[in-house]
Amino acid sequence: MRSFTDEEYELMIYELTEKEPASFDMLCAIAYKSLHNVVIRWCSEDPALCGRQLDGDIMQEIAIRLIKTCVTGFLKRDDRDGVINRDPVQFNAWMFKVAVNIKRDTANAQRAMDIRTKQIDERHGVVSLYDDLDEDRKEKISTAFQIAAGANKKVHILLTWLLQSLLILEYDLKKKEATHFMVDSFGDKTLFELWKLIQAYLSDLPWIELSRERRDCLIKKLEKPQTGGIQTGKILYKDFFMKKGGTAAISDWVNRVNSFINSRVKYEPFN
């Protein structure tokens, strides 16, 4: 049973294929009407998702996936001449398939992150690298964070450096370990989610000064709209990896920021 009318479906097709520029309003409205309650139920029933308030994140990812793939992945998928599939029943089934795949991927990623976090906690307990740092080293690290957050680089690169550095400080990880953890645990997270995680870690490290100006600059970059009007912060982290893959991409981005910091002050990168 579908939750949208034939008229709404035809308006969606018009907005996606004929309107200039294309609009995604009706597509998103149909997705919300059809899937929101279903996603809430999924999140309450799946042990990996239950109690984590991930229904909004899943709906956001569904909307992004539909916006990216609706035309080429469904409407014009089966005909090289561009004939549009106007069957709302088939569209409804395809949309639910997209949603099921995203729910499954989100649950799998959450389970992987839980396992990885448990492994880290069992290995390191409550011991953190910063417990043994002297005040001079703390001041230098704080300065590095301030410089990194203000670097003239794309926001996914800046968040990568900040998050990896915080993981190293929090868990006494090696750089390689932190990189693999980020690929395994955060690939399916949005940049907004990474920023929330960074803020949570920073709250545990009050000696790291990240000014309001720096924070506002990062937020402004996250809110900047990309193609299709999607905010940068709503894009999945893994979508920035491209062909080089997560490990290579993260290492490259961290090295770029380290070089930038070194151009400003003498800096000893994290291990």
Secondary structure, 3 states (H helix, E strand, C coil): CCCCCHHHHHHHHHHHHCCCCCCCHHHHHHHHHHHHHHHHHHHHHCCCCCCCCCHHHHHHHHHHHHHHHHHHHHHCCCCCCCCCCCCHHHHHHHHHHHHHHHHHHHHHHHHHHHHHHHHHHHHHCCCCHHHHCCHHHHHHHHHHHHHHHCCCCCHHHHHHHHHHHHHHHHHCCCHHHHHHHHHHHHCCCEHHHHHHHHHHHHHCCCCCCCCHHHHHHHHHHHHCECHHHCEHHHCEHHHHCHHHCHHHHHHHHHHHHHHHHHHHCCCCCCC
